[in-house]
């Protein structure tokens, strides 16, 4: 607890010390070393820039590769990628055309996925309807079986009373 109080007091004192003067203290540099320092910074910045450019180039390459795969999978989408995008020999790359192509591929992909979702929901709906029909058919079969058993019981009762039932084959008349 005492340590926290001391830290609070020290931080308060340090903020109260000479807040009116805002001077920047320049690092002490020897005159001969300024050129090498600038050269080191520019070399370091150039290396960072080159590394960043290479990473960005690889990232764009991966994105374009996945967009090409989408274009191959989605119907009527291969036309969006012209020869410039595919890298055919002798083709120059038009960046604006590539952006339009990629946007077109992505737009057609989204539209295609939405169509698939609608078709999927329709198929699910039809399957549910078919399942309901199958359940109803099972109930009808059970009812038919029960009625056939009752019919057989009535026939046997008629025969025990000396009445010969008429043979009627429902399957032939259906």
C-alpha positions in Angstrom: 0.0 0.0 0.0 2.8 2.4 0.9 4.6 1.6 -2.3 1.5 2.5 -4.3 1.1 5.8 -2.4 4.8 6.7 -3.1 4.4 5.9 -6.8 1.3 8.1 -7.0 3.2 10.9 -5.2 6.2 10.6 -7.5 4.0 10.5 -10.7 2.1 13.6 -9.5 5.4 15.4 -8.7 6.9 14.5 -12.1 3.8 15.9 -13.9 4.0 19.1 -11.9 7.6 19.7 -12.6 8.1 22.4 -15.2 5.1 21.7 -17.4 5.4 25.1 -18.9 8.6 24.3 -20.8 8.3 21.8 -23.6 11.8 21.4 -25.0 12.9 18.6 -27.1 16.4 17.3 -26.4 18.2 16.3 -29.5 20.4 13.3 -29.3 24.1 14.0 -29.3 25.5 13.1 -32.7 29.0 13.4 -34.0 29.2 15.3 -37.3 30.9 12.4 -39.2 28.3 9.9 -38.1 25.2 11.8 -39.4 25.8 10.6 -43.0 26.2 7.0 -41.9 23.2 7.2 -39.6 21.1 8.6 -42.5 22.4 5.9 -44.8 21.6 3.2 -42.2 18.1 4.5 -41.8 17.5 4.7 -45.5 18.9 1.1 -46.0 16.7 -0.1 -43.2 13.6 1.7 -44.5 14.3 0.4 -48.0 14.6 -3.2 -46.7 11.4 -2.8 -44.7 9.7 -1.4 -47.8 10.9 -4.3 -50.0 9.8 -6.9 -47.4 6.4 -5.2 -47.1 6.0 -5.1 -50.9 6.9 -8.8 -51.2 4.5 -9.8 -48.5 1.8 -7.7 -50.1 2.6 -9.2 -53.5 2.2 -12.7 -52.1 -1.1 -11.8 -50.4 -2.5 -10.4 -53.6 -1.3 -13.5 -55.5 -3.2 -15.7 -53.0 -6.3 -13.6 -53.3 -6.2 -13.7 -57.1 -5.6 -17.5 -57.0 -8.7 -18.0 -54.9 -10.7 -15.7 -57.1 -9.6 -17.7 -60.1 -10.8 -20.9 -58.4 -14.1 -19.3 -57.7 -14.4 -18.3 -61.3 -13.8 -21.9 -62.4 -16.5 -23.2 -60.0 -19.2 -20.6 -60.6 -21.2 -21.0 -63.8 -20.8 -18.2 -66.4 -18.0 -16.7 -64.4 -14.9 -17.7 -66.4 -15.6 -14.8 -68.8 -15.0 -12.3 -66.1 -11.3 -13.2 -66.0 -9.9 -12.0 -69.3 -6.5 -13.1 -70.7 -4.9 -10.2 -68.8 -5.9 -11.7 -65.5 -4.9 -15.2 -66.3 -1.4 -14.3 -67.3 -1.4 -15.5 -70.9 1.9 -14.9 -72.7 2.1 -11.5 -74.2 -0.8 -10.1 -72.2 -0.2 -6.9 -70.4 -1.9 -6.5 -67.0 -4.4 -3.8 -66.8 -4.9 -3.1 -63.1 -8.3 -1.5 -63.4 -9.5 -4.4 -65.6 -8.2 -6.8 -63.0 -10.1 -5.1 -60.2 -13.3 -5.1 -62.3 -12.8 -8.8 -63.1 -12.2 -9.7 -59.5 -15.3 -7.7 -58.5 -17.3 -9.3 -61.2 -16.2 -12.8 -60.1 -17.0 -12.0 -56.5 -20.4 -10.5 -57.4 -21.3 -13.5 -59.5 -20.1 -15.8 -56.7 -22.3 -14.1 -54.2 -25.3 -14.3 -56.6 -24.7 -17.9 -57.2 -24.4 -18.7 -53.5 -27.7 -16.9 -52.9 -29.3 -18.9 -55.7 -28.0 -22.1 -54.1 -29.4 -21.1 -50.7 -32.8 -20.5 -52.2 -32.7 -23.8 -54.1 -31.5 -25.5 -50.9 -34.4 -24.1 -48.9 -36.8 -25.2 -51.6 -35.4 -28.7 -51.5 -35.6 -28.8 -47.7 -39.2 -27.7 -48.0 -40.0 -30.4 -50.6 -38.4 -33.0 -48.4 -40.5 -32.0 -45.4 -43.6 -32.2 -47.6 -42.6 -35.7 -48.8 -41.9 -36.8 -45.2 -45.4 -35.6 -44.3 -46.8 -37.6 -47.2 -44.9 -40.7 -46.1 -46.2 -40.4 -42.6 -49.7 -40.1 -43.9 -49.2 -43.1 -46.2 -48.0 -45.1 -43.2 -51.1 -44.2 -41.3 -53.3 -45.1 -44.3 -51.5 -48.5 -44.6 -52.0 -49.2 -40.9 -55.7 -48.2 -41.3 -56.0 -50.5 -44.4 -54.4 -53.4 -42.5 -56.9 -52.9 -39.6 -59.9 -52.7 -42.0 -58.7 -55.9 -43.8 -58.4 -57.7 -40.4 -62.0 -56.5 -39.5 -63.2 -57.6 -42.9 -61.6 -61.1 -42.4 -63.3 -61.3 -39.0 -66.7 -60.4 -40.5 -66.2 -63.0 -43.3 -65.4 -65.7 -40.7 -68.5 -64.7 -38.7 -70.7 -64.9 -41.9 -69.3 -68.3 -42.6 -70.0 -69.6 -39.1 -73.7 -68.5 -39.6 -73.9 -70.3 -42.9 -73.6 -67.3 -45.2 -71.1 -67.5 -48.0 -69.4 -64.1 -48.4 -68.9 -62.7 -51.9 -65.3 -62.7 -53.0 -64.3 -59.2 -53.9 -60.7 -58.4 -54.8 -60.1 -54.7 -54.2 -56.6 -54.8 -55.7 -57.9 -55.8 -59.1 -60.5 -53.0 -59.1 -58.0 -50.3 -58.1 
